[in-house]
Amino acid sequence: MEVIKVHEAAREQAITIAILEFISMEQHDAVTQRMEDAAHGVLPNRSAQAKPMHSK
């Protein structure tokens, strides 16, 4: 069981690092916080969501 927990933590960290590579530094804290919230089942506040990075 402990091996599974370590594996899952490593996978989560790898995913986080990969995601953060593709967003601006200014958004890192907000994205990291949103990922933490999602991991704990907290739904996003639609009015507080960040604007899309790409707009037409």
C-alpha positions as CSV (number, residue, x, y, z in Angstrom):
1,M,0.0,0.0,0.0
2,E,2.8,2.4,0.9
3,V,4.5,1.8,-2.5
4,I,1.2,2.7,-4.3
5,K,1.0,6.0,-2.3
6,V,4.6,6.9,-3.2
7,H,4.0,6.0,-6.9
8,E,0.8,8.2,-6.9
9,A,2.6,11.1,-5.3
10,A,5.4,10.9,-7.8
11,R,2.9,10.7,-10.7
12,E,1.0,13.7,-9.4
13,Q,4.2,15.7,-9.0
14,A,5.2,14.8,-12.6
15,I,1.8,15.9,-14.0
16,T,2.0,19.2,-12.0
17,I,5.5,20.0,-13.4
18,A,4.4,19.2,-16.9
19,I,1.3,21.5,-16.6
20,L,3.3,24.3,-15.1
21,E,5.7,24.2,-18.1
22,F,3.0,25.4,-20.4
23,I,1.5,28.3,-18.4
24,S,2.9,31.7,-17.6
25,M,4.8,32.2,-14.3
26,E,2.1,34.6,-13.2
27,Q,-0.5,31.8,-13.3
28,H,1.5,29.2,-11.4
29,D,0.1,30.0,-7.9
30,A,-3.5,30.1,-9.1
31,V,-3.2,26.8,-11.1
32,T,-1.4,25.1,-8.2
33,Q,-4.1,26.2,-5.8
34,R,-6.9,25.1,-8.2
35,M,-5.2,21.7,-8.5
36,E,-5.1,21.4,-4.7
37,D,-8.8,22.4,-4.5
38,A,-9.7,19.9,-7.1
39,A,-7.8,17.2,-5.3
40,H,-9.9,17.9,-2.2
41,G,-13.2,18.1,-4.0
42,V,-13.6,21.9,-3.9
43,L,-15.6,23.2,-6.8
44,P,-14.4,26.3,-8.6
45,N,-16.0,29.7,-8.1
46,R,-17.0,30.6,-11.6
47,S,-16.7,34.3,-11.1
48,A,-13.2,33.9,-9.7
49,Q,-11.8,31.8,-12.5
50,A,-8.8,33.0,-14.4
51,K,-9.4,34.3,-17.9
52,P,-8.4,31.9,-20.7
53,M,-4.8,32.3,-21.9
54,H,-5.8,32.4,-25.5
55,S,-8.6,34.6,-26.7
56,K,-9.8,35.5,-30.2
